[in-house]
Amino acid sequence: MPSRALIVPGNRFEYLEARAALDAVEAGERDADRFRPGALDVLAQHVMAIACAAPFKEDELLAEIRSAAPYRWIDAEIFARLLGFVRDGGYALKSYDRFRRLAPDGQGGWRIAHPRLAAQHRLNAGIIVDAPTLDVRFKNGRRLGSVEEYFASTLVTGDTFAFAGLSLEVEAIRDTDLIVRATTRPARIPTYVGARMALTTRLADRVRGFLADPASWQRFPEDVRFWLEMQQLRSVLPRPGELLVETFPHEGLHYMVAYPFEGWNAHQSLGMLITKRMDRAGLQPMGFVASDYALATWSLRPVTDPAALFDAAILEDEFVEWVESSHLLKRAFREVAVIGGLIERQHPGKRKTGKQVTFSTDLIFDVLRKYEPDHLLLEAAWADARERLTDVARLGDLLDRAAGTMLHRRLERISPLAIPVLVLIGRENVAAADIDDALLGELADALADAAMG
């Protein structure tokens, strides 16, 4: 019997996404598997597994690895570096016995340095690196609650966020504690990733098609049709390939809402970068919120030239600075260090806690950044941060497209298309203040009245 699913959209944009998904299923379309080059930390784990099974010859193993499409890009130089890492941890770590895992077999090949390493490898191979939460604490130790590590890893000292009914400023991140102090500065809203998957490119294309094809609206519910019609009247609906950016005042603040349709990960990363650029431009940003479809920022001063904020150079300047100054890179390093076998989480009869793993990997990370900045695992961590944590490929496509396709609309009030993303701001504020969820409905109605009344 075929599987059945019940789709419950949470807003009008989600209705369009659900309709697009149903149409794709009926048309027999499936999202393509995007090719991703093989990761170096996974390859290091494989090399160690091969050594645990039997001694191996370097050239023979390289030929076997290159026969797999994801690792066809591995050449002799890269493999020699990877083998050096598996052998003794690399230049900065090779003086420590604990990182020596391979030894010459006397016949031109390599074997494991000690039989116990095979048992250790079997305990740790294939381990899933969990995503811990960080405790939010004042310097005196008082705990306010916890946030997901993804959000905490994007913060740098001096950043502010709203939590537990307070505006908090980041002082430091120590192991699994986020140290803060109360402040009166404007604060952004924490984000919670959970099991979220970003809007796929094909679904996004279908939703864009709906917006540009009024003839397809006849099968939509009446409130969705009215929403789209009012957007046409109050502002404009973007055509496929266009990047619509709307700016308008609302309740004493200045909003900028962009509709890239590139998924939550890319929008979240872009929000971090754009608000930093806004701050440097003196626009006094107060925060941002992202959805799969849109990115909204609000500030004390208006954005008059959004094209300057969406400059592709942001990936060369602010992106590198942000990743290196935040804890994103440390988070990525912890994962590749565990997968690559540098840190063993499982030991016979015991298991390292998340705090112990974080302490160990942070210490090694600092050593490598100082003494061997081109270490293989740092390279793998950068690749992981670019690809998975920030969705930099889609972010790059977005910024490349922005230069020639941006459509800026200056409005006197909120637009209908902006309602779903601005409701997210109210949802987080309501949750933080522990107010009844019924207020969310009132908030949405108020925004709708302002946009379509």
Rosetta blueprint (number, residue, H / E / L):
1 M L
2 P L
3 S L
4 R L
5 A L
6 L L
7 I L
8 V L
9 P L
10 G L
11 N L
12 R H
13 F H
14 E H
15 Y H
16 L H
17 E H
18 A H
19 R H
20 A H
21 A H
22 L H
23 D H
24 A H
25 V H
26 E H
27 A L
28 G L
29 E L
30 R L
31 D L
32 A L
33 D L
34 R L
35 F L
36 R L
37 P L
38 G L
39 A L
40 L H
41 D H
42 V H
43 L H
44 A H
45 Q H
46 H H
47 V H
48 M H
49 A H
50 I H
51 A H
52 C H
53 A H
54 A L
55 P L
56 F E
57 K L
58 E H
59 D H
60 E H
61 L H
62 L H
63 A H
64 E H
65 I H
66 R H
67 S L
68 A L
69 A H
70 P H
71 Y H
72 R L
73 W L
74 I L
75 D L
76 A H
77 E H
78 I H
79 F H
80 A H
81 R H
82 L H
83 L H
84 G H
85 F H
86 V H
87 R H
88 D H
89 G L
90 G L
91 Y L
92 A L
93 L L
94 K L
95 S L
96 Y L
97 D H
98 R H
99 F H
100 R L
101 R L
102 L E
103 A E
104 P E
105 D L
106 G L
107 Q L
108 G L
109 G L
110 W E
111 R E
112 I E
113 A L
114 H L
115 P L
116 R H
117 L H
118 A H
119 A H
120 Q H
121 H H
122 R H
123 L H
124 N H
125 A L
126 G L
127 I L
128 I L
129 V L
130 D L
131 A L
132 P L
133 T E
134 L E
135 D E
136 V E
137 R E
138 F E
139 K L
140 N L
141 G L
142 R L
143 R E
144 L E
145 G E
146 S E
147 V E
148 E E
149 E H
150 Y H
151 F H
152 A H
153 S H
154 T L
155 L L
156 V L
157 T L
158 G L
159 D L
160 T E
161 F E
162 A E
163 F E
164 A L
165 G L
166 L E
167 S E
168 L E
169 E E
170 V E
171 E E
172 A E
173 I E
174 R E
175 D L
176 T L
177 D E
178 L E
179 I E
180 V E
181 R E
182 A E
183 T L
184 T L
185 R L
186 P L
187 A L
188 R E
189 I L
190 P L
191 T L
192 Y L
193 V L
194 G L
195 A L
196 R L
197 M L
198 A L
199 L L
200 T L
201 T H
202 R H
203 L H
204 A H
205 D H
206 R H
207 V H
208 R H
209 G H
210 F H
211 L H
212 A L
213 D L
214 P H
215 A H
216 S H
217 W H
218 Q H
219 R H
220 F L
221 P L
222 E H
223 D H
224 V H
225 R H
226 F H
227 W H
228 L H
229 E H
230 M H
231 Q H
232 Q H
233 L H
234 R H
235 S L
236 V L
237 L L
238 P L
239 R L
240 P L
241 G L
242 E L
243 L E
244 L E
245 V E
246 E E
247 T E
248 F E
249 P E
250 H E
251 E L
252 G L
253 L E
254 H E
255 Y E
256 M E
257 V E
258 A E
259 Y E
260 P L
261 F L
262 E L
263 G L
264 W H
265 N H
266 A H
267 H H
268 Q H
269 S H
270 L H
271 G H
272 M H
273 L H
274 I H
275 T H
276 K H
277 R H
278 M H
279 D H
280 R H
281 A L
282 G L
283 L L
284 Q L
285 P E
286 M E
287 G E
288 F E
289 V E
290 A E
291 S L
292 D L
293 Y L
294 A L
295 L E
296 A E
297 T E
298 W E
299 S E
300 L L
301 R L
302 P L
303 V L
304 T L
305 D L
306 P H
307 A H
308 A H
309 L H
310 F L
311 D L
312 A H
313 A H
314 I H
315 L H
316 E L
317 D L
318 E H
319 F H
320 V H
321 E H
322 W H
323 V H
324 E H
325 S H
326 S L
327 H L
328 L H
329 L H
330 K H
331 R H
332 A H
333 F H
334 R H
335 E H
336 V H
337 A H
338 V H
339 I H
340 G L
341 G L
342 L L
343 I L
344 E L
345 R L
346 Q E
347 H E
348 P L
349 G L
350 K E
351 R E
352 K L
353 T L
354 G H
355 K H
356 Q H
357 V H
358 T H
359 F H
360 S H
361 T H
362 D H
363 L H
364 I H
365 F H
366 D H
367 V H
368 L H
369 R H
370 K H
371 Y H
372 E L
373 P L
374 D L
375 H L
376 L H
377 L H
378 L H
379 E H
380 A H
381 A H
382 W H
383 A H
384 D H
385 A H
386 R H
387 E H
388 R H
389 L H
390 T L
391 D L
392 V H
393 A H
394 R H
395 L H
396 G H
397 D H
398 L H
399 L H
400 D H
401 R H
402 A H
403 A H
404 G H
405 T H
406 M E
407 L E
408 H E
409 R E
410 R E
411 L L
412 E L
413 R L
414 I L
415 S L
416 P H
417 L H
418 A H
419 I H
420 P H
421 V H
422 L H
423 V H
424 L H
425 I H
426 G H
427 R H
428 E H
429 N H
430 V H
431 A H
432 A H
433 A H
434 D L
435 I L
436 D L
437 D L
438 A H
439 L H
440 L H
441 G H
442 E H
443 L H
444 A H
445 D H
446 A H
447 L H
448 A H
449 D H
450 A H
451 A H
452 M H
453 G L
